[in-house]
Amino acid sequence: METWRDLERDLEDMREYYRHGKTKEASWRKSQLKGLLTLLKEKEGDIFKALKQDLGKHHVEAFRDEIGTSTKTVNTTLESLKDWMSSKTAKLPRIALLTSAEIVPEPLGLVLIISSWNFPFGLSLEPMIGALAAGNTVVLKPSELAPACASLLANAISTYLDNKAVKVIQGGPSVAVKHLTPVTLELGGKCPAVLDSLSSSWDMKVAVKRIIFGKFGCCAGQACIAIDYILVEKKFTHTVVELIRT
């Protein structure tokens, strides 16, 4: 089992690897993204099994919400990478008439990703795609509440990606650092749906059906985009409740 001393050494090695500039090269970024594509293709069956074991996910749901979306994101990123890496001319105030400026995208360095249990692959790989495309080194801490998925991620990523720049650490809260600075959170709001009479073209049965699917059709409602409550015009309340019950 890896000790804190081992982990600190690994992290310093990753910082040093980043400082050498390898991860800033377009060719390196493309190779990592293509490695993720290969992982998703070759490990598809294993991913299905892990999601079934941890969460009971059907393979159709697993492909729709995790493998398929991540594959699409990688392809979009590969197509857009050259443009995203390019500097852009910055607009300047008139007082700076004889000067020019550019906005140059730069990676942050070493990035830590802590993913959630409800989409163990999607919420691990989606932020990793962005981090690698930006030229960062990455530490991924998958959720200990989906152990089969976490184990598969650890084994697969070390095989398909540059293990000098990408590392997976398994475990619970005890393995996370005390302070995360700076930090970016991916959080869902309390998502409402509104049903009113402002439009004469909508079908109430269709609307309620879509609301129910939006709430329970994805990971049993355990998703940041799940509809948590409905704002209904008073005269429609009884009808909406009955449609939900049926």
N, C-alpha and C positions, 0 to 999 in steps of 0.2 A: 504494500500500500504506500502511496506517495506521501512523504512527509511535507511539513510546511517549508523546510529547508530546500527540499527538492523542487517544490512549486516555485519558490522565490527564484531559484536558479533558472528554472525553465522560463519564467516571465522575463528575467533579465536577458536571457538569450534571445527571446522574441523581440525585445526592445532593441537589442543590438542588431538583429537581422533587419529590422525596419530602418535603423539609422544608416545601414549600408546602401539603402536605396533600391533594393531589388523589387520590393512590392509596388514601387511607383511606376515601374515599367508597364506599358500597355500590354506587352506580350505576356507578362506574368499574370496580370489581371485576367486576360482572356483565358489563359491556361487553367486558372482556378475555376472560372465560371464554366468552362467546358468540362472540367472534372466533376462539378456538381451535376451537370446534365448526365454524364455517364453514370454517376452514382444513382441518380433517380431512375435511370433506365434499367441498369443491371441489378439493382437491389429492390426493384418494385415489389416482387413477391415477398421478400423479407419484410419490407415496410408494411405491407398488408397484414402479415402475420403478427407483427409487433403491435400494430394499432388494434387488431382484434383481441390480442392477449391483454393489453393494458386497458383499453377503453370499450371493447366490444364493437368497434366500428365496422360497418359493412364495407366491402371493398369499393363499392360505388361511391359512397360518401368519402372514403379515404382518398380515392383518386381525385374527386371533385374538389375537396377542401385542402388537400395537402400536396400530393404529387403533381396533379395537373396545374394548380395555381403556381407552385414553385417553378415548374418547368416553363410556364409562360413567362414568369418574371425573369428567369435567366435569359431566355431568348430575347425578350425586350431589352434587357440590360446590355447584352452583346451587340444588338443593333444600335443602341444609343451611346455606347461607351465612348466612341471617338468624340462625339459632340459634347458629352458631359465632361470629358477631360480637357477640352479646349478652353483657352482663356477667352474672355468676352470684354469688349470695349466698355468701359464704365462711363456713364454720363456725369459730366462735371458742371458746376455752376458757371455762369458767365464770367465771373471774376477770374476763372482759371482758363481764359480764352486761348492762351498760347501753350497750354500743357495738355498732356494726354495721360490716361490711366487705364489699367486693365484689372479685371477680376480674375484671379488665378485660383482654380480649385486645388486644395491641398488636403491630404488625409490627416486624420487626427493622430494616428500612431497605433498604440495597442488598445484594442476595443474589447470590452467584456459584454457578452450577451447572456442574459438570464432569461430563459424561455419558460413558457407556461405548460401545464399538463394537458390542456384540452385540445390543443393542436400541436403535439410534440414535435412534429417535423416541420410544419408550416411556420410556426413561430420561432423555430430555430434557424431554418434555412433562409427565410425571407430577409430578416435583418442581416444575416451573414452575406447574402448576395450583395446587398448595398455596401456593406463594410469592405468586402473584397474588391468590388468594383471601384471603390474610392481609394484603394491602395493601402489599406490597413492590415495589420496583423490582428488575429482574432482569437479570443478565448471564449468558448461556449460552455455554459453551465446549464444543461438540460434539466428538466424537472425530475426530481426523485420520485414523484407520484406516478410517473410512467416509466418504470425501470427497464422494460424490454426495449422501448424506443430509445431511451438514453444509452443503453448498452450498444444498440445497433448504430446509433450516431457516432459513438466513440470509436468503434471498430472501423466503420466505413470511411469516416472523414480522415482518419489517419492513413488510410490506403489510397484514397482518391485525390487528396489535396496535399499541398506542401506542408509537411508536419513541422517545418521550422517556423512557419508563420501561422498555422492554425492548430489549436489544441482544444480538446474536449476534456472537461473536468466533471466527474460525476460526484454526487453527494447531495446532502441537504443544506439547510441554512448555515451550518457550521463551517462550510467551505467558502462562503462568500466573505468579501472584505467588509470591514466595519463601516467605511465611508466610501460612497460611490460619487466621485466628483470629477468632471461634470457628469450629469446623468440625463438621459432622455427616456421618458416613460411612454409606453404604448398602452393607453387606457381607454376603455369604452365609456361613453356617457350613459345616462339613463334614457334610453331611446324611446320616444313616444311615437304613436301613430295617431293621425287626426282624421276623424270622420265627420264631415259636415255636409251642408246642402249648397255649398258654393258652386258646385259643378253639377250639371244635369246629366252628364254623360257616364258617370261612374255606376258600376253595378255593385250593390252592397254585398252580395254573396261572393263575388270575385274578390272584393276588398278584404273581407273577413278571412277568406281562404288564404290569401297572400300574407295576411297578418299572422295567421296560425303557422304557416310555413316559415315565416321569418323568425318566429319565436322558437319553434320546436324542430324545425327541419335541419338544423345544423348543430350537432353535438348536444342534443337535448336541451337547447336553450343556453348552454354555457359558452356564449360567444359575445364579444363586445358589441356586435351589431344586432343582437337579439332585441326584439321589441318588448319593453318592460311594462308599458301601460298604454291605454288607448284613451284619447280625448274625444268624446262623442257628443254630438249635439243632442240635447236632452230628448227630443222627440224620437230619436233613433235608438235610445239606450236599450229598451226591451228587445227590440228586433236583433240588435247586435249580440246581446247576451244569449239569446236563443240560437242564433246562428253559430256561435262559438261552442255551445253545448252539443250541437248536432254535428 
